[in-house]
Amino acid sequence: MALDDCRLNNLRYIDRWFTWERGRFLSTNIRERLDRGVATLNWVNLCLRYQLEHLNHSFSDHCPILLDTMGKQRDFSCHKEKSFRFKAKWCSEDSFKEEIRRNWNDISGSVSNKLGRLGQQLQRWNRYRAREYKKNHVNFEERINCLYIQDSTDEILAEITYIQLGLNLKAEQEEIFWEQRAHVNWLKYGDKNTSYFHKVVIQRQLRDQIKELKGRMVKELPQMKRCSRLLRISLVSCFRLRIWVQMNVFLD
């Protein structure tokens, strides 16, 4: 009813038909299309090249849905050389420590020279790992898409679970990367009088607000006077209880 009132229509999609899956064995496996993209006709006419994808999921029941308004037609020709930056997600790579140890032992000269050369080697290693990551990710995606169009069996569902485990590991590495990027943004802009700083402060203030107090007689946040009284009673009770416990320990 709400979709009709708002004149929203289902958007066409690519890849698998379902967006929700539960059950790792054939006897318990259920697939449904619970999530979908909708838009008005005016929006569709505005974004004629849109593309809606049902992406592969890892251990969530729901598949991510990606709406690309440009239809993947972008210009990626603009690239520039970036200075060396350490990436926290490297620490999750099994070969990272060995890469540092091998290059450090092979490089001669002063410490500053060795650090500079090591940074260059790590950049090359990172580009190689990025290509390998992309290649493996594509292979995972192609393999899991191939498995999903086959008739389900316990063996196929087991292989899907194994591939989802690999995709989940890659997702954790990406999460580490974006957490580090958020921290860098705070160090870069946090001390400046910028809109970024104010947005972060406002978010923290909202998160730190006391919205409810739990007491014997209080179910909701009371008025300021009652709130102060409740806090004072709670603190006095905790202090008296601690004194009573210490006295008992001393007397024993």
Rosetta blueprint (number, residue, H / E / L):
1 M L
2 A H
3 L H
4 D H
5 D H
6 C L
7 R L
8 L L
9 N E
10 N E
11 L L
12 R L
13 Y L
14 I E
15 D L
16 R L
17 W L
18 F L
19 T L
20 W E
21 E E
22 R E
23 G L
24 R L
25 F L
26 L L
27 S L
28 T L
29 N L
30 I E
31 R E
32 E E
33 R L
34 L L
35 D L
36 R L
37 G L
38 V E
39 A E
40 T L
41 L H
42 N H
43 W H
44 V H
45 N H
46 L H
47 C L
48 L L
49 R L
50 Y L
51 Q E
52 L E
53 E E
54 H E
55 L L
56 N L
57 H L
58 S L
59 F L
60 S L
61 D L
62 H E
63 C L
64 P L
65 I E
66 L E
67 L E
68 D E
69 T L
70 M L
71 G L
72 K L
73 Q L
74 R L
75 D L
76 F L
77 S L
78 C L
79 H L
80 K L
81 E L
82 K L
83 S L
84 F L
85 R L
86 F L
87 K L
88 A H
89 K H
90 W H
91 C H
92 S H
93 E L
94 D L
95 S L
96 F H
97 K H
98 E H
99 E H
100 I H
101 R H
102 R H
103 N H
104 W H
105 N H
106 D H
107 I L
108 S L
109 G L
110 S L
111 V H
112 S H
113 N H
114 K H
115 L H
116 G H
117 R H
118 L H
119 G H
120 Q H
121 Q H
122 L H
123 Q H
124 R H
125 W H
126 N H
127 R H
128 Y H
129 R H
130 A H
131 R H
132 E H
133 Y H
134 K H
135 K H
136 N H
137 H H
138 V H
139 N H
140 F H
141 E H
142 E H
143 R H
144 I H
145 N H
146 C H
147 L H
148 Y H
149 I L
150 Q L
151 D L
152 S L
153 T L
154 D H
155 E H
156 I H
157 L H
158 A H
159 E H
160 I H
161 T H
162 Y H
163 I H
164 Q H
165 L H
166 G H
167 L H
168 N H
169 L H
170 K H
171 A H
172 E H
173 Q H
174 E H
175 E H
176 I H
177 F H
178 W H
179 E H
180 Q H
181 R H
182 A H
183 H H
184 V H
185 N H
186 W H
187 L H
188 K H
189 Y H
190 G L
191 D L
192 K L
193 N L
194 T L
195 S H
196 Y H
197 F H
198 H H
199 K H
200 V H
201 V H
202 I H
203 Q H
204 R H
205 Q H
206 L H
207 R H
208 D H
209 Q L
210 I L
211 K L
212 E L
213 L L
214 K L
215 G L
216 R L
217 M L
218 V L
219 K L
220 E L
221 L L
222 P L
223 Q L
224 M H
225 K H
226 R H
227 C H
228 S H
229 R H
230 L H
231 L H
232 R H
233 I H
234 S H
235 L H
236 V H
237 S H
238 C H
239 F H
240 R H
241 L H
242 R H
243 I H
244 W H
245 V H
246 Q H
247 M H
248 N H
249 V H
250 F H
251 L H
252 D L
